């Protein structure tokens, strides 16, 4: 009797049908990734485009969306590092505010050169993260308690620096253009070309390296489809942003990719590389998945926790710079209000798990866009803030529910 053997999994996925079946099986097994957030983002864009086609889909509004969401996106990138550990940092928003206050103070009132002022602001965030990490990893105080205490204390620090009800204006042209300026059109297209080539080339190199080592790698067809889809999105975005968006071009022309896009892109590449391509990044995921198992395998768990809190606060400092650039000033409320909650929501909505061990830097970008589109669309619909908060809360609760369900299904299917 002859037996029929099925081809290896890698061969089964070389055709389009096999790729789709493999992806559906992965989703059914609980590995949904950022799929819910992407589908939600597309749905929101379609709905608001239909309801407000004359305002929501304009080039000016599209560029404003990026600027409005930039600080929350970057802050969410930092929070992903502590969320991967199953921890939380409630002080990240005011850490960014304190770093921005140091930057503004040194630039405006002490006439420091730009580079030392930027370094002083960044080191402020790094030092705060170091203190949090030491108290959590070495003393054993829960991160919720430590960061809640700093959430309160840093507000006092900012009031001490700036004064109740006061502001420090920012006049430095470089800082102001971080989240307000746009690059030349030719530079935007060059950035698009480099991004597309880097994405496709990086994935191709990874695929070939895995095959050379005898590991399972994605088929060439899947690589081509992902690269083509990515290229189409990048070209469409750059082309749209390269169009004139000023209400009065004769007075002031506004066109080109916003400068903040470059900052976000660099952070995504660098931070994504740290998490996915370095031994430290693998240790972060290991500690988040099971800290005790990671310790028994020889991983320095306290150092991983300390370094993640330092990374979170350092990136929060950059988010504070972007927030200050957007408003041209620093006030005691910079990094406050609902900034932290929106950043946590952006990370979770994008696909980062609150249970630890699951998440990517791109989750912050996708989730940040979802939050920004909700706020922007509701404002354009002339709805009160109450509607915005209720909708955002519902979306966050839905994302957390999807995370919990997907983890349960992944456990049942043996994926975790």
N, C-alpha and C positions, 0 to 999 in steps of 0.2 A: 504494500500500500504506500503510495507516494504521499508525502506531506508537503503542504504549502506553507512556506515561511514568509512572513511579512517583511518588507524592506525596513531598514533602520529608520528611526524617527527623522533623521536628517534628510534622508532621501524622500520621505513622504512629504516633506515640506518644500520641495523644490518647485512645485507648480502652484499656481495661484489658489486653486481649490484647497490644496494641502495646507498652505499658509493660513488661509482663513479658518479652516477647521482647527488648526493648532492654536490660533489666537482665541477662538471661541472656547476651546477646552481650557485654556489658561484662565480666561475670565470666569468661566463656570467654577473653576477650582479656587476662586477667591483672589486671584492676582489681577485686580482691576486697574491698578496704577492710577494715572491721571485721567482715565477715560471718562468718569462721571463729570469731572470738572470741565473737560474739553467740551463734552456734549452740552453741559449747562451753559458754558460761555457762548457756544454757537446759538443755542436757543434764545438766550438773552439778547444777543446782537440782532437776531432775526425779529424778535418781538418789538424791541425798541426802534428798529429800522422801519418797521411797518407803522408803528404808532406815531413816530416823529421823523419821517423821512427828510424833512426840510432842515432839521437841526442836528439830529444824532449822527447822521452819516456824512457830515461835512468834514473836510480836511482839518479845519480848525479844531473841531470838537475831538477828532481822532488824536491829534497831537496833544491836546489838553488832557485827554485820558491818560496818556503816557506820563506826562508831568505830574498829574495829580496822584497817580498810583506809585510813582517811583520810590518815595520814601518808605511806604508800607511794604513794597516788594522787597527792598533791600533789608529792612528790619526783619521781615519774614525769613529771608535767607539766613540771617544770623540765628533766629529762633529754631530753625530746623536742626542745627547742631545739638541743642539741648533737648529738643523733642525726640531726636533719635535715641537719646539715652533714657527716655521716659521721664525726663525732668521738665521743669518750667522756669522761665525767667520773667517775672512780673515787672522787673525794673528796667527792662531793655529800652522802653520808650524814653524814660527820663535819663537813662544812660546816654542815649543819643542827644537829648536836650542839653545835658551837662557838657558833653564834648563840644557841641555847637556853641555853647556859651563861652567855653574856653577859647575856641577859635575866634569868635567875635570879639571877645575881650582883648586878646593878644593883638589882633589885627587893628582894632579901632582905637582902643584906649592906650595901648602900649607901643603901637607902631612897629610891631614885629614884622619881619619879612614873611612872605606867604608860606614858604616851605617849613620853617620852624613852627609857625602857627598851626599848620596842618598836622605836623608831627605831634605837637603838644595836645591837640584835640584827639588824635587817634590813640595816643598813649594814655589819655584819660580813660577812654573806654577799655583799653587793655588792662589797666590797673584795676578798674572796677570789676572786670571779669575774673581777674586773678583772686581778688578778695572773696568773691562769691564762690569760686571753685574751691578755695582752701577751706572755707567754712562748711561747704557741702561734703567734699571728699575727705578731708582730714578730721574735722571735728564731728561730722555726722549730722549736722542740722539739716532738716528737710529743705529742699530748694524753694518750696513754696514760702516757708517762713523767712528765709534769708532774703529772698528777692522782694517779698512784701515789705520787709523792714527797709530795704534800700529804695523801694518805690516811694515810701514816705520820706526817707531821709534825703534823697536826691532832690525832691521838690523843695525842701528847705535849703539845700545848697544853692539851687538856682535862684531862689528868692534872695538869698544872701548876696549872690553875685550881681543879680540884675536889679533887684528891688521889686517890691510888690507893685504890680501894675506897670512896671517899666519895660522898656525894650532897648536892645542894642542894635542899631542899624548896621547893615553890612554894605560897604561901599567898594570892596575889592571886586574888580571886574571878572577875575577868574572864578571866584566863588559864585558870583551872581549868574554867570553863564552856565554853571554846572547843571542847573535844572530849569533854565529859562532860554538859553541860546540854542541855535541850530548850526549844524556843520554845512559847509558848501555842498551843493548837489553832487559834484563829481566825487567828493570824499564819501558821501553816502553810498554811491554806487560801487566805489572801490571796497568799502566795508562790506557791502552785500556780497560781492564776488569772493572776498577773502573768507567770509563766513560760510558761504555755500561750499567752497572748495575745502575748507577746514573740516566741516561736518562730514561731507562725503568721503574725503580722504582719511579722516580719523576712523570712521566706521569700517572702511575698507581695510585699513592697516590692522585694526583689531581683529577683524574677521580672518584675515590671512594668518596672523600670529596664532590665533586659536587653532586653526586647522593645522598649522605647522607643528603644534604641540599635541595634536591628536585629540583636541577638545571639540565639543559640539559648537558650531558657529552658525549664524543665520545664513540662509541661502542667498545667492547672488541676486535673485529676483527680488527678494524682500529688501535687500540693500538698495537696489535701483529704485524701487517704489518709494522707500522712505526718503532717499536723496532727492528724487524728483518732486515729491510733495513738499519737502522742506524748501527747495529752490523756488517753487511756485509761490509759496507763502512769503518768503523773503522779498522776491521781486515785486510782488503785489504791494507789500507794505512800503517798501522804499519808493516805488513809483507813486503811490498815493501821497506819501509825505513830501515828495519832491515837487508837488503841485503848489501853486500859489494859494495860501490860506488866509491872507490878511484881508480884513473887511475893506481896507483902503490901501491898495498896493502903491498908489502914487505917494502916499505919505510915509509908509513903512512896509517893506516887503517881508513876508514871512513864508519861507519855504526851505525844505531840507530836513533831513533826519535830525531830531532833537539830540543834543549832546549827551543827555542822560542815557540814551539807548546804548551808547558805547560803554558807559560805566556799568550798566546792567549786564551787557554782553560779556565784558571782561570778568565780572564777578561770577557769572554763570560758568564760564570756562574754567577759571582758576579754582573756584570752590568745588565745582563738579569733579575736576581732576583730583583734588585732595581727597574727596570722599570715595571716588570710584577706582582710582589708579594707584593709591599709596597704601602702604601697610597700616599707617595711622588711620586712614579712612575705614579700612576693613576692621580694625580694632573698635572703632566707634560703633559700627553696626553690630559687632559681636557683643559688646558691652550692653548695647540697647536691647539685643535679643535675649541675652541671659548673662547677667553680670557675674554670677557665681561660676558658671561654666567658663567664661572668659578668664576669670582670675585663675582657675585651676589649669587653664591651658598656657599660663605664663604671661598673660597680658597685664600690664600695669594699669589696673582699673582706676585708681585715684588720679594718675596723671592724665588719663583719657578724659575723665570728667573735668579736671581743672582746665585742660586745653580747650575743651568744647565751650566752657563758660567764657574763657578768654576770647575765643573766636567769635562767640555770640556778641559780646560787648564791644569788641573791636569793629565788627560789621555794623553794630548799632550806632557807633560813632559816625560812620559814613552815612547812615540813614539820617542822622541828625544834621549833617552838613547839607544833604539834599533838601531837607525840610526847611532849613534856614535860607538856602538859596531860593527856594520857591517863594517864600514870603519876604525876602530881602531883609530879614531881621531875625533876632532871637528874643523870645519872651519867656517868662516863667512857665508858660503853657506849651512850649515847644517840646514835642515828644509826648505830651500828655493827652488829655481828653480821651478819645476812643482810639488813639493811634496803636497802642499795644494790642487792644482787643481785635482790631482789624487785622493786624499783622499775624496774630495767632490764628485768626479765622482764615486768613489767606493761605497759610501753610497747611492747615487741616483740609480746607476746601480743595486745595491743589492735589492732595493725596498723601500728605505726611501723616503717619499714625500717631495718635496720642499715647499709644501703648509702648512706643519705642521700637527701634530696629527697622523701621520702614519709612523711606522718604528720599526725595532727591531735591537738589537745588532748584530745578525747573518747576517744582511744585509751587514755589513762592511766586514765580512769574505768572503762572496760570491762575493761581488763586487770587493774586493781587489784581489781575485783570478782571476776574469775576466780581470782586468787591467793588472795583472802580466803575465797572459798567452798571452795576446795580444802582450805585449812588448817582452817577451821571444821568442814567435814564429816568430815574424817579424825579430828579430835579427838573429835567426837561418836561416831564409830565405834570409839573406844578403840584406835586404831591408833598405833604408835610414830612418833616423829619421822622415822625413816628412811623410812617409807612416804610421808610428806608430801614430803620432799625429792626422792625418786625420782619421784613423780607430777608435782611441779612442774617438775622438770628435763625430764621427758618432754614435758610440755605446751609448755615453752619451745622445746625442740628441734623439735617439730612446727610451732610458729609460725614459727620461723626457716626451716624447710624450705618452708612455704607461701609465705613472702616470697620466697625464692630462685626457686621455681618460677613464681610469679606475675610476677616481674620478667622472667624468661626468656620467658614467654608474651607479656608486654606488648611486649618488644623485637621478638619475632617478628611480632606483629600490627601493629607500627608505632605503638603508643601512647606509647612513650618513645624 
